[in-house]
């Protein structure tokens, strides 16, 4: 038999000065309003379901963390992007103030930028990639379509079975571009210097 209780004002239940245990046996609890919980919330269920009444029309669902009196951070799943997303600044409804950014796809893989073999780099806080910088794992080759800038540095330690290229003060070779290997440590010579040396020597 259903039982209904109505009150025209607030309803407060207090047991044992606020230290009692409220037990509801064999019942589903429905709150037709907002629920404010002031303690730690624990559940023995394996999953917490949000947007449980979603029929496919809700595209964003997730959790908010209150970071200040009126500020929030958001974690949501966006069904249009098919990805988990985060934002460090959202409204109390989860609407973005700072745009959400993808963190995971629905398969759990990190969302990578660019095409296959392109090397990832930090592009204003997000993953970036370009066809001008890639690595072929089949041939162990690094491809750079453009130029590489070498900053001045001390002579690096020799790496076995390898040649290290580095930049330093311009010397008699006229380039400031040096190499070091197991057998030599010298400056690469410019074309102009090579012509002069060829004439002299």
C-alpha positions in Angstrom: 0.0 0.0 0.0 1.4 3.4 -1.0 1.8 6.0 1.7 2.1 9.8 0.9 3.2 12.5 3.4 2.8 16.1 2.6 4.1 19.2 4.4 3.8 22.9 3.6 7.4 23.6 4.8 10.7 21.9 5.2 10.8 18.4 6.6 13.8 17.4 8.9 14.5 14.0 10.3 17.0 13.9 13.1 18.0 10.7 14.9 20.4 10.4 17.9 21.5 14.1 17.5 22.5 13.5 13.9 24.5 10.3 14.5 21.7 7.8 13.7 21.7 5.4 10.7 18.8 5.6 8.2 18.1 2.3 6.6 15.7 1.8 3.7 15.1 -1.9 3.0 14.2 -3.2 -0.4 13.2 0.1 -1.9 14.3 2.4 -4.7 14.7 6.0 -3.6 13.6 8.7 -6.0 14.4 12.4 -5.4 12.4 14.8 -7.5 14.7 17.7 -6.9 18.3 18.5 -6.1 20.2 16.4 -3.6 22.8 18.0 -1.3 25.0 15.6 0.6 27.3 17.0 3.2 29.4 13.9 4.0 31.4 11.4 2.0 29.3 9.5 -0.4 30.1 5.7 -0.6 28.4 3.2 -2.8 28.9 -0.6 -3.1 27.8 -0.5 -6.8 30.5 -1.0 -9.4 29.3 2.0 -11.5 27.6 5.3 -10.9 25.2 6.1 -13.7 24.6 9.7 -14.8 22.0 10.8 -17.3 20.2 7.6 -16.5 17.1 8.8 -18.3 18.9 9.6 -21.5 17.1 8.4 -24.6 19.9 9.6 -27.0 19.0 13.3 -26.9 21.6 14.2 -24.2 25.0 14.5 -25.8 27.0 15.6 -22.7 27.1 13.8 -19.4 29.6 13.7 -16.6 30.8 15.1 -13.3 31.6 18.6 -11.9 34.1 19.5 -9.2 33.5 22.8 -7.4 36.8 24.7 -7.3 35.5 27.8 -5.6 32.3 29.5 -4.4 31.0 29.9 -8.0 33.6 28.0 -10.1 33.7 24.5 -11.3 35.8 22.0 -13.3 34.2 19.4 -15.5 34.7 15.9 -16.7 32.2 14.8 -19.3 31.6 12.3 -22.1 30.6 13.9 -25.4 28.7 11.5 -27.6 29.2 13.7 -30.7 33.0 13.6 -30.4 32.8 10.1 -29.0 35.4 11.1 -26.4 36.0 11.8 -22.8 36.7 15.5 -22.3 37.9 17.8 -19.5 37.7 21.6 -18.7 39.2 23.5 -15.8 36.4 26.1 -16.0 32.7 25.4 -16.5 29.4 26.7 -15.2 27.3 25.0 -12.6 25.4 23.3 -15.4 28.6 21.9 -17.0 28.5 24.3 -19.9 32.1 25.2 -20.9 33.6 28.6 -19.9 37.0 27.2 -21.1 36.4 24.8 -23.9 36.5 21.1 -23.1 39.5 19.1 -24.5 39.5 15.5 -25.6 41.4 13.2 -23.3 40.3 9.7 -24.3 38.4 8.0 -27.1 35.6 5.6 -26.4 38.1 2.8 -26.8 40.4 4.2 -24.1 43.2 5.2 -26.5 44.9 8.6 -26.2 43.8 10.9 -28.9 46.8 11.5 -31.1 47.2 14.4 -33.6 48.0 14.0 -37.2 48.5 10.9 -39.3 50.2 7.6 -38.7 54.1 7.9 -38.1 53.9 11.7 -37.4 55.7 12.7 -34.2 53.6 14.4 -31.5 54.6 17.7 -30.0 53.0 20.3 -27.6 50.9 22.6 -29.6 49.5 25.3 -27.2 48.7 22.7 -24.6 47.3 20.1 -27.0 48.8 17.3 -29.1 50.1 18.6 -32.4 51.6 16.8 -35.5 52.9 17.6 -39.0 53.9 15.6 -42.1 57.2 17.5 -41.9 58.3 15.6 -38.8 57.8 11.8 -38.8 59.4 8.5 -37.8 59.3 5.3 -39.8 59.5 2.3 -37.4 60.0 -0.1 -40.3 63.2 1.5 -41.4 64.2 3.3 -38.2 64.4 6.6 -40.1 63.6 10.1 -38.8 62.2 12.5 -41.4 62.5 16.3 -41.1 61.2 18.4 -44.0 62.6 21.8 -43.1 65.6 23.0 -41.1 67.0 22.1 -37.7 68.5 24.7 -35.4 71.4 23.7 -33.2 71.9 25.8 -30.0 75.4 26.3 -28.7 76.4 23.6 -26.3 79.5 22.0 -24.9 81.1 19.0 -26.6 78.8 16.0 -26.0 80.0 12.7 -24.8 80.7 10.2 -27.6 78.0 7.7 -28.1 79.2 4.2 -29.2 78.6 3.4 -32.9 77.1 6.9 -33.5 78.1 10.4 -34.5 76.8 13.4 -32.5 76.2 16.7 -34.2 76.2 19.9 -32.2 76.7 23.7 -32.4 79.4 25.8 -30.8 81.6 28.8 -31.4 82.5 29.3 -35.0 86.0 28.2 -35.6 88.4 27.9 -38.6 85.8 25.8 -40.4 83.5 28.8 -40.6 80.3 27.0 -39.7 80.1 26.5 -35.9 78.7 23.1 -36.6 80.7 20.3 -35.0 80.6 16.5 -34.8 82.1 14.0 -32.5 82.6 10.3 -32.9 84.8 7.6 -31.5 87.6 8.6 -33.9 87.3 12.4 -34.3 85.9 15.6 -32.9 86.0 18.5 -35.4 84.1 21.4 -37.0 82.4 20.9 -40.4 83.9 23.2 -43.1 81.8 25.6 -45.1 82.1 25.7 -48.9 83.8 29.1 -48.9 86.4 27.9 -46.4 86.9 24.7 -48.3 87.7 26.6 -51.6 90.2 28.8 -49.8 91.9 25.8 -48.2 92.0 24.0 -51.5 93.8 27.0 -53.1 96.2 27.4 -50.3 97.0 23.8 -49.7 
